[in-house]
Amino acid sequence: PGYLLLQFLSYLGACDRLLKQGYEEGQVEEAMEMFQYSEKKVAEFLRLLAQFNDMGFQQNEIKEVLLLCGNQREKALEELVMK
């Protein structure tokens, strides 16, 4: 039980830090599940998601491409442009 509590507290801390960076709660929670609670991967995913969104790409396409490309910016951008 102690291990689960530590995991949960770590999850809450990561969510809190990401929310303070201005990301939406729903996006943070979804990304945390997608990347198995890796704060580093989630932060990179959300950063790229916002970047590509600002470029005018559709959010559902961005998510799909980032997952397929493992958050590799150049590869993901190439895929989005080709769609």
C-alpha positions as MATLAB code, in Angstrom:
seq = 'PGYLLLQFLSYLGACDRLLKQGYEEGQVEEAMEMFQYSEKKVAEFLRLLAQFNDMGFQQNEIKEVLLLCGNQREKALEELVMK';
ca = [
       0.000    0.000    0.000;
       2.844    2.431    0.735;
       4.230    1.990   -2.778;
       0.881    2.832   -4.349;
       0.591    5.931   -2.201;
       4.039    7.079   -3.329;
       3.090    6.467   -6.970;
      -0.120    8.420   -6.522;
       1.663   11.346   -4.854;
       4.249   11.352   -7.642;
       1.415   11.407  -10.206;
      -0.285   14.315   -8.428;
       2.977   16.251   -8.257;
       3.629   15.725  -11.961;
       0.074   16.789  -12.857;
       0.396   19.873  -10.678;
       3.665   20.926  -12.316;
       2.199   20.453  -15.809;
      -0.984   22.353  -14.938;
       1.129   25.237  -13.621;
       2.778   25.382  -17.053;
      -0.648   26.215  -18.467;
      -1.747   22.886  -19.912;
      -5.406   21.869  -19.653;
      -6.305   19.315  -16.995;
      -7.997   16.932  -19.444;
      -4.979   16.960  -21.755;
      -2.593   16.365  -18.863;
      -4.602   13.398  -17.563;
      -4.997   11.863  -21.025;
      -1.291   12.263  -21.789;
      -0.322   10.800  -18.402;
      -2.260    7.649  -19.291;
      -0.865    7.514  -22.832;
       2.735    7.728  -21.619;
       2.318    5.590  -18.500;
       2.841    8.513  -16.133;
       6.271    9.548  -17.455;
       6.329   13.265  -16.646;
       9.190   13.901  -19.080;
       7.391   12.256  -22.024;
       4.097   13.927  -21.123;
       5.718   17.370  -20.933;
       7.343   16.901  -24.357;
       4.078   15.587  -25.846;
       2.073   18.547  -24.518;
       4.713   21.032  -25.694;
       4.694   19.594  -29.217;
       0.908   19.305  -29.223;
       0.604   23.024  -28.455;
       3.267   23.899  -31.036;
       1.640   21.925  -33.849;
      -1.801   23.139  -32.808;
      -0.552   26.738  -33.168;
       0.611   25.828  -36.676;
      -2.989   24.937  -37.550;
      -2.893   21.147  -37.492;
      -5.873   19.203  -36.122;
      -5.447   18.021  -32.534;
      -6.544   14.424  -33.162;
      -4.038   14.114  -36.046;
      -1.280   15.638  -33.913;
      -1.884   13.158  -31.078;
      -1.846   10.200  -33.457;
       1.347   11.302  -35.201;
       3.183   12.129  -31.956;
       2.358    8.691  -30.570;
       3.508    6.972  -33.758;
       6.699    9.029  -33.926;
       7.499    8.777  -30.230;
       7.450   12.565  -29.743;
      10.147   13.100  -32.376;
       9.425   16.646  -33.523;
      10.925   16.588  -37.021;
       9.483   13.193  -37.913;
       6.060   14.184  -36.570;
       6.082   17.485  -38.468;
       6.974   15.649  -41.669;
       4.054   13.244  -41.149;
       1.613   16.075  -40.426;
       2.646   18.003  -43.516;
       2.202   14.890  -45.678;
      -1.383   14.289  -44.424;
];
